[in-house]
Amino acid sequence: MATAYGRDTRRRGPATGSGGHPPAKHFLPAALRAPLEARTWRELAYVVLSLPISVALFSLAVTMTALGLGMLVTFLGIPILAAGLVMCRGFGVMERGRARGLLGLDIADPAPVRGKGGLMSWVGATLKSGVSWRHLLYAVLHMPWATFAFMVAMTFWGYGWAAFTYPLWRWVFPVYAGVGGIQLYGDSTHQVYLDSPFEIAVTTALGLALVLVTPWIIRGLVSVDRAMVLGLLGPSRLATRVSELESDRGVVVDTAAADLRRIERDLHDGAQARLVALAMDLGLAKEKLTDDPEAAARMVDEAHGEVKVALQELRDLARGIHPAVLTDRGLDAALSAIASRCTVPVNVTVDLHARPAQAIEGIAYFTVSELLQNVSKHARATHAKVDVWRAQDRLMLQVTDDGRGGAGVSTGSGLAGLTERLDAVDGILVVDSPAGGPTTVTAELPWRG
């Protein structure tokens, strides 16, 4: 079981279209729909526009770079070279917008150049910026590729549609050229024209084949453009990772602050208030000890019960912070303890030959705890199952119930909060919960043992 889920967990879940809606049903297969789909025409427009844009960008980039390098013997070469790089970055903004609009490629803008102050500082920062040089490299490499892609796409597209619609416009040959159709072969003694019904049908069939295959050729060509835009015009991997870590740090800080507020509230409203009342009751019992021993004994007995309740509340609070059973005996025993408190029968299976890092173990414990609380409160289930296993360097958790389903990670839900917590440690949460059930929630955490 661990092997089966360990490789496919990231992709589990209901298929949805854009906006979270189920994908639209089509009566025609994708191969027949592709020539008329909006995506095909947008990608064709991207390829067509790439040629003039890339030629202009290549010419300006090479001219400015050559001019800057040629004048490096003078002081003017440095600012000219920096201006050329800034121009390439400006074209990069346009290219990212074009890829976003026509290819649906959502790519973040790279970090801007920041100088410490003054023109020369800005020039130096521009020349030292790897992003700027990657934009220049894009300008140089994209022009030959755009030329090749334009030629291939327009050849297949033009010949395909021309041959497919040949019966509709063949009449121009006998009317205006005095021949029966397209000349397939000809010399001084013999000419072959596509004018018989069979030849026209074969031409149309070949044209249809080209029309059907052209969208997939265009998509293959555009995939190279996607890779170039992502690799050369987007932020670097280091910058992206730094941004993710900053976001994760904010989530961790907010989560820790929320936990501290919850602990403070539980102490103030629960155990602290109960202990204050207990102290008052013991004070009254002390005053009545000599005058009314029986009443004092009853008050002491009630105070003893209050002490037991307060101790239980403190144990529950300590368990919510970090349960002792998790530290002493690991996930198997800790999750079994959680399952015993669930309102439905829970089968727990833990297949681990070693223990992960304490922080990961704690996150796994609280993730399962939260999921089982959702089962108890919302699922209306009769049975649940918890599976824990290791898949290479990942800790896998899966909670399944036979309830009513319909769970999701919409904003404001408990699952959304769990998703943020797991994201903060490079974890993943996948929810598969169709209406009517069953619900399967899979969590994936780094091992970090």
Backbone hydrogen bonds, N-H to C=O, Kabsch-Sander energy under -0.5 kcal/mol:
donor,donor_aa,acceptor,acceptor_aa,energy
5,Y,1,M,-2.2
6,G,2,A,-2.2
7,R,3,T,-1.0
8,D,4,A,-0.6
9,T,5,Y,-1.5
11,R,8,D,-1.4
12,R,9,T,-1.4
17,G,21,H,-6.0
20,G,17,G,-1.5
21,H,18,S,-1.0
32,L,29,P,-0.8
33,R,29,P,-1.6
34,A,30,A,-2.2
36,L,33,R,-1.5
37,E,33,R,-0.8
37,E,34,A,-0.9
41,W,37,E,-1.4
42,R,38,A,-2.4
43,E,39,R,-2.5
44,L,40,T,-2.3
45,A,41,W,-2.2
46,Y,42,R,-2.1
47,V,43,E,-2.2
48,V,44,L,-2.6
49,L,45,A,-2.5
50,S,46,Y,-1.7
51,L,47,V,-0.9
51,L,48,V,-0.5
53,I,49,L,-1.8
54,S,50,S,-2.9
55,V,51,L,-2.2
56,A,52,P,-2.2
57,L,53,I,-2.7
58,F,54,S,-2.9
59,S,55,V,-2.5
60,L,56,A,-2.4
61,A,57,L,-2.8
62,V,58,F,-2.6
63,T,59,S,-2.2
64,M,60,L,-2.7
65,T,61,A,-2.4
66,A,62,V,-2.8
67,L,63,T,-2.6
68,G,64,M,-2.6
69,L,65,T,-2.9
70,G,66,A,-2.6
71,M,67,L,-1.5
72,L,69,L,-1.2
74,T,71,M,-1.7
77,G,71,M,-1.4
77,G,74,T,-0.9
78,I,75,F,-0.8
80,I,76,L,-1.8
81,L,77,G,-2.3
82,A,78,I,-2.3
83,A,79,P,-2.6
84,G,80,I,-2.1
85,L,81,L,-1.9
86,V,82,A,-2.3
87,M,83,A,-2.3
88,C,84,G,-2.0
89,R,85,L,-2.0
90,G,86,V,-2.0
91,F,87,M,-2.2
92,G,88,C,-1.9
93,V,89,R,-1.6
94,M,90,G,-1.5
95,E,91,F,-2.6
96,R,92,G,-2.6
97,G,93,V,-2.0
98,R,94,M,-2.4
99,A,95,E,-2.6
100,R,96,R,-2.2
101,G,97,G,-2.2
102,L,98,R,-2.6
103,L,98,R,-0.5
103,L,99,A,-1.5
104,G,99,A,-0.5
105,L,99,A,-1.8
106,D,104,G,-0.9
107,I,105,L,-1.1
115,G,113,V,-0.5
122,W,118,G,-1.7
123,V,119,L,-2.5
124,G,120,M,-2.6
125,A,121,S,-2.3
126,T,122,W,-2.2
127,L,123,V,-2.3
128,K,124,G,-1.7
129,S,125,A,-0.6
129,S,126,T,-0.7
130,G,128,K,-0.5
133,W,129,S,-1.3
134,R,130,G,-1.9
135,H,131,V,-1.7
136,L,132,S,-1.7
137,L,133,W,-2.3
138,Y,134,R,-2.0
139,A,135,H,-2.0
140,V,136,L,-1.8
141,L,137,L,-2.6
142,H,138,Y,-2.6
143,M,139,A,-0.7
145,W,141,L,-1.2
146,A,142,H,-3.1
147,T,143,M,-2.2
148,F,144,P,-2.1
149,A,145,W,-3.0
150,F,146,A,-2.4
151,M,147,T,-2.2
152,V,148,F,-2.4
153,A,149,A,-2.7
154,M,150,F,-2.5
155,T,151,M,-1.8
156,F,152,V,-2.3
157,W,153,A,-2.7
158,G,154,M,-2.7
159,Y,155,T,-2.4
160,G,156,F,-2.2
161,W,157,W,-2.2
162,A,158,G,-2.2
163,A,159,Y,-2.4
164,F,160,G,-2.4
165,T,161,W,-2.0
166,Y,163,A,-1.1
168,L,165,T,-1.7
169,W,165,T,-1.0
169,W,166,Y,-0.6
170,R,166,Y,-1.3
172,V,169,W,-1.4
173,F,170,R,-1.6
175,V,171,W,-1.6
176,Y,172,V,-2.5
177,A,172,V,-0.7
177,A,173,F,-1.9
178,G,173,F,-1.1
179,V,173,F,-1.3
184,L,182,I,-0.7
184,L,192,V,-2.5
185,Y,192,V,-1.5
187,D,190,H,-2.5
192,V,185,Y,-3.7
194,L,182,I,-2.5
195,D,193,Y,-1.5
200,I,196,S,-2.6
201,A,197,P,-2.3
202,V,198,F,-2.6
203,T,199,E,-2.3
204,T,200,I,-2.3
205,A,201,A,-2.4
206,L,202,V,-2.6
207,G,203,T,-2.3
208,L,204,T,-2.6
209,A,205,A,-2.2
210,L,206,L,-2.2
211,V,207,G,-2.6
212,L,208,L,-2.4
213,V,209,A,-1.8
214,T,210,L,-2.0
217,I,213,V,-1.7
218,I,214,T,-2.7
219,R,215,P,-2.2
220,G,216,W,-1.9
221,L,217,I,-2.3
222,V,218,I,-2.8
223,S,219,R,-1.7
224,V,220,G,-0.8
224,V,221,L,-0.8
225,D,221,L,-1.1
226,R,222,V,-2.6
227,A,223,S,-2.1
228,M,224,V,-2.3
229,V,225,D,-2.7
230,L,226,R,-2.8
231,G,227,A,-2.6
232,L,228,M,-2.4
233,L,228,M,-0.6
233,L,229,V,-1.8
234,G,229,V,-0.6
240,T,236,S,-2.6
241,R,237,R,-2.6
242,V,238,L,-2.5
243,S,239,A,-2.2
244,E,240,T,-2.3
245,L,241,R,-2.6
246,E,242,V,-2.4
247,S,243,S,-2.2
248,D,244,E,-2.9
249,R,245,L,-2.6
250,G,246,E,-1.9
251,V,247,S,-2.0
252,V,248,D,-2.6
253,V,249,R,-2.6
254,D,250,G,-2.5
255,T,251,V,-2.6
256,A,252,V,-2.7
257,A,253,V,-2.5
258,A,254,D,-2.4
259,D,255,T,-2.4
260,L,256,A,-2.4
261,R,257,A,-2.3
262,R,258,A,-2.3
263,I,259,D,-2.6
264,E,260,L,-2.7
265,R,261,R,-2.5
266,D,262,R,-2.6
267,L,263,I,-2.6
268,H,264,E,-2.5
269,D,265,R,-2.9
270,G,266,D,-1.7
271,A,266,D,-0.7
272,Q,267,L,-2.7
274,R,270,G,-2.4
275,L,271,A,-2.6
276,V,272,Q,-2.2
277,A,273,A,-2.2
278,L,274,R,-2.2
279,A,275,L,-2.4
280,M,276,V,-2.0
281,D,277,A,-2.4
282,L,278,L,-2.5
283,G,279,A,-2.0
284,L,280,M,-2.3
285,A,281,D,-2.5
286,K,282,L,-2.3
287,E,283,G,-1.7
288,K,284,L,-1.7
289,L,285,A,-0.5
289,L,286,K,-0.7
292,D,288,K,-2.3
296,A,292,D,-2.2
297,A,293,P,-2.5
298,R,294,E,-2.2
299,M,295,A,-2.3
300,V,296,A,-2.4
301,D,297,A,-2.4
302,E,298,R,-2.4
303,A,299,M,-2.4
304,H,300,V,-2.1
305,G,301,D,-1.7
306,E,302,E,-2.2
307,V,303,A,-2.2
308,K,304,H,-1.8
309,V,305,G,-2.1
310,A,306,E,-2.7
311,L,307,V,-2.5
312,Q,308,K,-2.2
313,E,309,V,-2.4
314,L,310,A,-2.3
315,R,311,L,-2.4
316,D,312,Q,-2.6
317,L,313,E,-2.4
318,A,314,L,-2.8
319,R,315,R,-2.6
320,G,316,D,-1.8
321,I,317,L,-1.2
322,H,318,A,-2.6
327,T,323,P,-1.3
328,D,324,A,-2.6
329,R,325,V,-2.7
330,G,325,V,-0.6
330,G,326,L,-1.2
334,A,330,G,-2.0
335,L,331,L,-3.1
336,S,332,D,-1.7
337,A,333,A,-1.9
338,I,334,A,-1.8
339,A,335,L,-2.6
340,S,336,S,-1.8
341,R,337,A,-0.8
341,R,338,I,-1.1
342,C,338,I,-0.5
342,C,339,A,-1.1
347,N,384,A,-2.0
348,V,346,V,-0.6
349,T,386,V,-2.8
351,D,349,T,-0.5
351,D,388,V,-3.2
352,L,350,V,-0.6
357,A,447,W,-1.5
361,E,357,A,-2.8
362,G,358,Q,-2.4
363,I,359,A,-2.1
364,A,360,I,-2.5
365,Y,361,E,-2.2
366,F,362,G,-2.4
367,T,363,I,-2.1
368,V,364,A,-2.3
369,S,365,Y,-2.4
370,E,366,F,-2.4
371,L,367,T,-2.3
372,L,368,V,-2.6
373,Q,369,S,-1.9
374,N,370,E,-1.9
375,V,371,L,-1.8
376,S,372,L,-2.3
377,K,373,Q,-2.4
378,H,374,N,-2.9
379,A,374,N,-1.2
379,A,375,V,-0.6
380,R,375,V,-0.6
381,A,375,V,-0.6
384,A,345,P,-2.2
385,K,400,T,-2.7
386,V,347,N,-3.1
387,D,398,Q,-2.7
388,V,349,T,-2.5
389,W,396,M,-1.9
390,R,351,D,-0.7
391,A,394,R,-2.5
392,Q,390,R,-0.5
394,R,391,A,-1.4
395,L,445,L,-3.5
396,M,389,W,-3.1
396,M,394,R,-0.6
397,L,443,A,-2.9
398,Q,387,D,-2.2
399,V,441,V,-2.5
400,T,385,K,-2.7
401,D,439,T,-2.1
402,D,383,H,-1.6
404,R,379,A,-2.5
406,G,433,S,-1.0
413,S,410,S,-2.0
417,G,413,S,-1.5
418,L,414,G,-2.0
419,T,415,L,-2.4
420,E,416,A,-2.0
421,R,417,G,-2.1
422,L,418,L,-2.5
423,D,419,T,-2.4
424,A,420,E,-1.6
425,V,422,L,-1.3
426,D,423,D,-1.8
427,G,422,L,-3.6
428,I,444,E,-2.3
430,V,442,T,-2.8
432,D,440,T,-2.7
433,S,431,V,-0.5
436,G,404,R,-2.7
437,G,404,R,-0.5
437,G,434,P,-2.4
439,T,401,D,-2.0
440,T,432,D,-2.7
441,V,399,V,-2.6
442,T,430,V,-2.8
442,T,440,T,-0.5
443,A,397,L,-3.0
444,E,428,I,-2.7
445,L,395,L,-2.7
447,W,393,D,-2.3
